[in-house]
């Protein structure tokens, strides 16, 4: 029985007549090795394909594209306990995906997996345990570094210490800057500032000189001169006087010297 026949049989049992009404679809434990396109279910959000024999995410209808290519609304995808060795081209378009279960498969290329999942900024929960990829050195920190949105990896919460360690390994300069300004502290700020200034000097960028706190010789002995202007309103001509061209008296200047 093909995957289409199985799906149609399930819909009949559930008395679902319109594909647009399908939001959840459970196809687990049915012995499936491949699937036809599920694009008919445009509003599908949660899909279970666990505990089958699926070896590829490419549709069986010969178009060499993912059978999920038109299911852009999926938020939860359960593919655990299958025979997948690669997921390239099958998941990266699922921009709303939040939960992805890939444990207990045969995934071997960690770089390919991280590249495929790098576009999934909504991804929060990811399982990859019981795959050959978890044996790679630094596996967990690599995943945390390349997929910063993931908060739960292999059933363990991602901690702030793990994120900090990732930055120390993969982004040491960024971590140094962040450490220097965290909570208002200035740890190593002078060294960071010197390196910043040096790099800008090499690029020919002009920056402000440090002000010399020592005043020039004799400056403190100079006299300050301030000028104030006062106005005697009794000497300002009235409107009638202006009409007869009465001479306007300029205000007096008062000069005050401070020693």
C-alpha positions in Angstrom: 0.0 0.0 0.0 1.4 3.4 -1.0 1.7 6.3 1.4 -1.2 8.1 -0.4 -3.5 5.1 0.1 -2.5 5.0 3.8 -3.2 8.7 4.2 -6.6 8.5 2.4 -7.6 5.5 4.6 -6.8 7.5 7.8 -8.8 10.5 6.6 -11.8 8.3 5.9 -11.6 6.8 9.4 -11.5 10.2 10.9 -14.3 11.4 8.6 -12.2 14.3 7.3 -13.4 15.3 3.8 -11.3 18.4 3.2 -7.5 18.5 3.2 -7.6 22.1 4.5 -9.0 20.8 7.8 -5.9 18.6 8.5 -3.7 20.3 11.1 -2.2 17.2 12.7 -1.3 14.0 10.9 0.0 10.9 12.6 1.8 8.4 10.3 4.0 6.7 12.9 4.6 3.0 13.1 3.3 2.2 9.6 6.4 0.7 8.1 6.8 3.5 5.6 10.1 3.7 3.7 9.2 6.7 1.6 6.3 9.2 1.1 4.6 11.1 -1.6 4.2 14.8 -1.4 2.1 16.0 1.5 1.6 19.4 -0.1 -2.2 18.9 -0.3 -2.3 19.6 3.5 -1.5 23.3 3.3 -2.4 24.0 6.9 -0.5 21.0 8.4 1.3 22.1 11.6 2.2 18.9 13.4 3.5 15.7 11.7 4.4 12.4 13.2 6.5 10.0 11.0 8.3 8.3 13.8 9.2 4.6 14.0 9.1 3.9 10.3 11.8 2.9 7.8 12.2 6.3 6.1 15.6 6.6 4.4 15.2 9.9 2.7 13.1 13.1 2.8 12.8 13.1 -1.0 9.3 12.3 -2.3 8.6 9.0 -4.0 6.9 10.6 -6.9 10.2 11.1 -8.8 10.4 14.9 -8.6 13.6 14.7 -6.4 12.2 17.2 -3.9 11.2 17.0 -0.3 7.8 15.5 0.4 7.4 18.5 2.8 8.2 21.1 0.1 4.8 22.8 0.3 4.1 22.4 4.0 5.5 25.7 5.2 3.3 25.9 8.3 4.8 22.9 10.1 5.9 23.7 13.7 6.5 20.2 15.0 8.1 17.4 13.1 8.8 13.9 14.5 11.2 11.8 12.5 12.8 9.8 15.3 13.5 6.1 15.0 13.9 5.9 11.2 16.8 5.2 8.8 17.7 8.7 7.7 21.3 9.3 6.8 20.9 12.8 5.4 18.3 15.6 5.7 19.8 18.0 3.1 17.1 19.9 1.2 14.2 18.5 3.2 13.8 20.8 6.2 15.5 24.2 5.6 12.3 25.8 4.2 10.2 25.1 7.3 10.7 28.6 8.8 8.1 28.1 11.6 9.6 24.8 12.8 10.0 24.8 16.6 10.3 21.1 17.5 12.4 18.7 15.5 13.0 15.1 16.6 15.8 13.3 14.7 17.1 10.9 17.3 17.7 7.2 16.6 18.6 7.6 12.9 21.8 7.2 10.9 22.9 10.8 10.5 26.7 11.0 10.0 27.5 14.5 8.6 27.2 17.1 11.3 28.2 20.0 9.1 25.5 19.2 6.6 22.9 19.0 9.3 23.9 22.4 10.8 23.9 24.0 7.4 20.4 22.6 6.7 19.0 23.8 10.1 20.8 27.2 10.1 17.8 29.0 8.6 15.4 27.7 11.2 15.4 30.7 13.6 12.2 29.5 15.4 13.7 26.2 16.3 13.6 25.6 20.1 13.8 21.9 20.7 16.2 19.6 18.8 17.0 15.9 19.4 20.0 14.3 17.6 21.1 11.7 20.2 21.6 8.1 19.1 23.1 9.2 15.8 26.7 8.8 14.7 27.1 12.6 14.6 27.1 12.9 18.4 30.4 11.1 18.5 32.2 14.1 16.8 34.5 16.1 19.0 32.8 19.2 20.5 29.4 18.1 19.0 27.2 19.8 21.6 29.0 23.1 21.6 29.1 23.2 17.8 25.3 22.7 17.7 24.7 25.4 20.3 27.0 27.8 18.4 25.5 27.3 15.0 21.9 27.1 16.2 21.6 29.8 18.9 17.8 29.6 19.0 17.8 26.1 20.4 17.0 26.0 24.1 16.6 22.3 24.6 19.2 20.0 23.0 19.0 16.2 23.4 16.6 16.5 26.3 19.0 18.9 28.2 18.5 22.6 28.6 21.2 24.8 27.0 22.8 26.8 29.9 24.3 30.2 29.9 27.7 28.7 30.8 27.6 26.6 27.6 26.8 29.6 25.5 29.7 31.5 27.1 32.0 28.6 26.4 30.9 28.5 22.8 31.8 32.2 22.4 35.2 31.6 24.1 36.0 28.9 21.6 34.4 30.2 18.4 34.2 33.9 19.0 36.9 34.9 21.5 37.1 38.5 20.6 33.3 39.0 21.0 33.4 37.2 24.3 36.1 39.5 25.5 34.1 42.6 24.6 30.9 41.2 26.2 32.8 40.3 29.4 34.2 43.8 29.6 30.9 45.5 29.6 28.6 43.1 31.4 26.7 44.6 34.3 28.6 47.8 33.9 32.0 46.3 34.6 35.1 47.3 32.6 37.2 44.2 32.8 40.1 44.6 30.5 38.6 47.6 28.9 41.9 49.4 28.6 43.4 46.6 26.6 40.4 46.3 24.3 40.4 50.1 23.8 44.1 50.1 22.9 43.6 47.3 20.3 40.5 49.1 18.9 42.5 52.4 18.6 45.4 50.6 17.0 43.3 48.8 14.4 41.6 52.1 13.5 45.0 53.9 13.2 46.1 51.2 10.7 43.0 51.8 8.6 43.7 55.5 8.5 40.7 56.5 10.7 41.0 59.7 12.6 40.0 59.6 16.3 39.9 62.2 19.0 43.2 62.9 20.9 43.2 62.3 24.6 42.9 65.7 26.4 45.9 66.7 28.4 44.7 67.3 32.0 47.7 69.6 32.8 46.9 73.2 31.9 49.5 75.1 29.8 52.0 77.2 31.7 50.5 80.6 32.8 46.9 79.7 31.9 45.8 79.8 35.5 47.2 83.4 35.9 45.1 84.8 33.0 42.3 87.2 33.8 38.7 86.3 32.8 36.7 89.0 31.1 32.9 88.9 31.0 30.6 91.3 29.2 27.0 92.0 30.2 24.4 94.2 28.5 21.9 96.1 30.5 18.7 97.7 29.3 17.2 100.9 30.8 13.6 100.6 29.8 12.8 104.2 30.8 15.0 105.3 27.9 13.3 103.2 25.3 11.0 105.4 23.1 7.3 104.8 23.1 5.4 103.9 19.9 4.2 107.6 19.5 7.8 108.7 19.7 8.8 106.3 17.1 6.2 107.6 14.7 7.7 111.1 15.0 11.2 109.7 14.4 12.4 110.2 17.9 16.1 109.1 18.2 16.4 105.7 19.8 19.0 105.4 22.6 21.2 102.3 22.4 21.4 100.2 25.6 24.4 100.6 27.9 27.1 98.0 28.2 28.3 96.9 31.6 31.8 95.3 31.7 32.8 93.3 34.7 36.3 91.9 35.2 37.0 88.9 37.4 40.6 88.4 38.6 
